[in-house]
Amino acid sequence: MYSTEIEDRLKFIGLLDLLIEKNLFTKKQISIIYKKINSDGSNVSNNQMSAGAYYRQIKQCKRKYDQLLYTIILFRLLNLIDNNTMDTLELLIKQLDKISRRDFHHNTTQIVQNDIIIVIEEILRKINKI
């Protein structure tokens, strides 16, 4: 049985949900960052929170993002993240981007979310030096 475009998109959204669940930011913070970066100006009126809460979240997101970048820099300097690790992560990101942008009308390509998750977890396990 061939999957439909909607089923494929929902499966990819499920994969995004898993990535969001396992990252440093909350789901709400990811949503705020995504909307802020992909829109014109502030979207306070479109949020289900007060302006004060929204700007507090933005401030927390900026602080976490800065900490993430400093962590990457520190780990690179300490060689906890080497060139091979960076290349592997970049390749993984490119592959996920291809999956997210692929032609959903092509009925021979099917996202198998669990397989993708297993591959991601295996790659991360192998490159983790800690």
N, C-alpha and C positions, 0 to 999 in steps of 0.2 A: 504494500500500500504506500502510495506517495504522500508525502506531507504537503500541507498547503502553505502558502506564503505566510499566513497569519500564525500557523503553528511554528514555522521556522523562526519568525520574529519573536514569538513568545519564548521559544527555547533560548534564543540569544539573550533576551532580556533576563531570563533565569540565570544565565551565565554571568551577566553583569551584576545581578543581585548577589551572587556568590562572591564576586570580586569586591563588591562594596562591603559585604559582610566581613570580609577578612582584611580590610585595609585599616589604616589608622584613623580615618575620618568616619563620622557617623553618616548614616544614610541621608539625613537632613542636611548635613554640611556638604556632602557631595552634590546634592540637589541645588543648594544655594550657590556653590562654586560654579557648577555647570551653567545655571541660569545667568549668573553674573557675567561669566566669560562669553556666553553665546547670545547676549542680548545687548540692546542699546541702553546703557545707564542702569540705574537702580530699578528693581522690580518689587519694591516694598509693597505696592498696592496689590500685587498678584500673590503675595504670600499669605499664609494662614497665621501670621504672627504680627505682633506690633512692630512698629518701626524700630523701637529700642531693642527688642529681642533680635530683630533681623540684623541690625548693625553690630550687636554683641556677637552674633554668630559669625558675621563677616570678619570681625576682629580675631575671633578664635581660629577661624579658618586660615587667615593670613599667618598667624603665629605658628600653627601646626605645619603649614606649608613651608615656612621658613625653616622650622626645625627639621623637617624632612630633607630639605636641600642641604642644610648643614650636616646632617647625618650622612647623606650620600658623599659629600665632600670628605668628611672625616674618615668614613669607611674606605674611600678610594685612597686617601693618603696612608692609611694603615694597611693597605692592600687586603682588606677584608672583602672588598669588591674589586676584582681585577678586570683586565680588558676582556678576557674570555667570558666572564660573567656579564659584563655590560653588553657584549656582542650577542650573547644568548638571550638576554632580556629584550634587546632590540629586535631580534628575530622573532621572538615570541609575540611581541607587541605587533609587529608587521603582520604576522599570521592571523592574529585575532582581528586586526583591522580588515584584512581581506575577507575573513568570515563575516564580519559585520556589514561589509559593503557588497557582498556577492549578489549575484542575480537570484533573487528569491523565486523567480518564475521557472528556473531550471530545475525540473523535477528529479534529476538524478543526484543532486547534492542535498544532503540532509545533515543538519547539525545534530550531532549526538552529544548532548551536553555533558553527560557523565564521562564520556571518553575524553573530551576536551579538559574537563576538570582534573581527571586522572593524570593527563599529560602535563598540565600546568603544575600540579602538586609534585610530580616526579621530577620535573625540571628544577623547581625551587628546592626540593630536597637535595638534589645533586649539587647545586651551586651554593648551598648554605654552608658556610665555613664555621659557623658557631655551634 
